[in-house]
Amino acid sequence: MKKKRASLIQILMAMTLLLILGVFLIISAFAVDQEQASEKAGRITKILAGDSFSLGLRANGTVAFAGDLPESSKMALSSWKGISELELYGWSYIVGYSETDPIVLTTTVDLSKYGYGTNSVDWSKENLCEWTDVISVVITPNYIAGLKKNGTVLTKTGGQTDRIDIENFDVTDWQNITAIYNYNDSCLIGLKKNGTVLATDNHWLNYYWNNGKNQDDDSDWNHIVRIDSNYLGLFAFREDGTILGASYIDGSAWSEKPKGGYWDNLSEIICGSDSVFALRKDGGVMASGDSTDPRLAEVRTWKGITQLSMTGKMR
């Protein structure tokens, strides 16, 4: 009888130990899962680099940052949640996009120290609570625009509104827009799904665009797939590999202005502040701009190029 009792106690002790071991393993596994989930949530999925700072978009929709940023921007970035895409816009703005919430903005510098006076707007301080489903933006001192997923466009004007054609800045009837662009901080350009182009400034549209095409042919500004611009003009890349340019300069400081000719068989265009570059499908590079700039001639000698990008002073 005593042996049976001893055996039963041993069995119960063994079962208790197994139960404790099982609970321990379950807790350990849960802890590992939690740790892995936390690690995954904090994982950086995208990195952006500014002049004196870096940004990281985490998998959990928060933003990491390091470097020289205004304290107000650091506080703003620390509060951002649910960010699905992060963008540096120009030299002055950080843009956070969300799948469900409005876009959020903050600045990379104290704008009041960089020529943003009483006639300019700090758009990070404006109310954009209705700007949901926005997938790209255009930000200037005088207006801000947002392209929505459904192909419509939102705008707000401010700053030096005398530079904007206010009467024609109403874009409520714009539909099927796939990309938006800024020209000269005063004109908003919209590229439509069918390859045609809209502009808020009809005076600029009628005058300058007509100078960049045959006066009797309205078909030139069709089949556009991408647009770039600088202070010299607007340049459109067509699906047939040609480029159209609408420029207000007289050509005296403009060498080999891209109006056709050998500016064909192209795969990409990119604009600097006073120059235009185009990558040919054969790997060559076309360059147009200030004829006194020796770098343009050098660029034209490049061969076997697969992609163009620009930074620094030429930008």
Phi, psi and omega in degrees: 000317179296323179296319179296319179296319180296320179295320180295319179297318179297319179296316180296320178295319179296318179295321178297316178298319179296320179296315179298317179298318179297316178297319179298317181294322179295315179297319180297316180297319179297318180297319178296317179298318179296319179295318179293321179295318178295319179296318180295319181296326181271001182292136179280125181254345179206140179236135175235142181238126174261191181297321184222024181204165176227149178234147176224129176269120180275159180296336181272006175088007175262172186236130173261151181209156177205147177112200188270103176224152175300149181300323180296325179288322177298318178295319180296313181298323180295337183266350183291135178226155175065028180280127180257340179210143183234140183217141167265120180254114183061215182257357192237347186232146169246129183242131176246126179255148181228150177288333187235336186253168177296160175295156176232146181231148165212168185256155178269345181218169171282104187298333181295342180267358185235043174083004176271095182259210184291342182266006180238161185243133169270101188290344177290344180260000180273157180278109178242032187294341179264003183271070177262163179060025179274133184247345175201158182225160166236127182234124177226168176297341187251341177200162174229143180224147178227130177269126181267163181301329184277005177088006175264171186228139175253145177217153168220138180249158179181187179070228182274075185291347176292345178273355185248140174280083187303320183299331182252014180269006176280115183248022183296337180265003177287130180225157175057037178276134180252341179201150177234150184219155176255143169232119170060026179059018184222346185228128177262129179252135177239127176264124183270162181300329181275006176088005175266172189230140174243154177217146181282334183259096184291331178296315177296317180302310184293320185279304188284321180293324178295332176287344182258012180208173176294127184300333183262007185232106179275000186274349184302315184273056174229168178059033179277135179245341180199150182228145170219160183210162169216186184290350179275334182167189182244139184228131184242135178260125184262160184292343178273007177085013176255169182232140175247139179234135174241104186233144179263003180280159185270358177095350184295330179246020186238113183264132175052059181300133186285091178241009182135214180064233183284358174280062177220180183055039184264156177237349183194146171231153177209138183252137165266185182295327180221033183207160177227134179235145179224134177266125178274156181294340178272005178092358176277167182231131174262145181220136179221140181166215181294118184294345180272357182273113184291342181293331180296316178297322179295316181299324182293346179271352183293144178227155174068026181278138180249343181202146177247142170213164186218142176205172175079202190291329181294335178291000000 
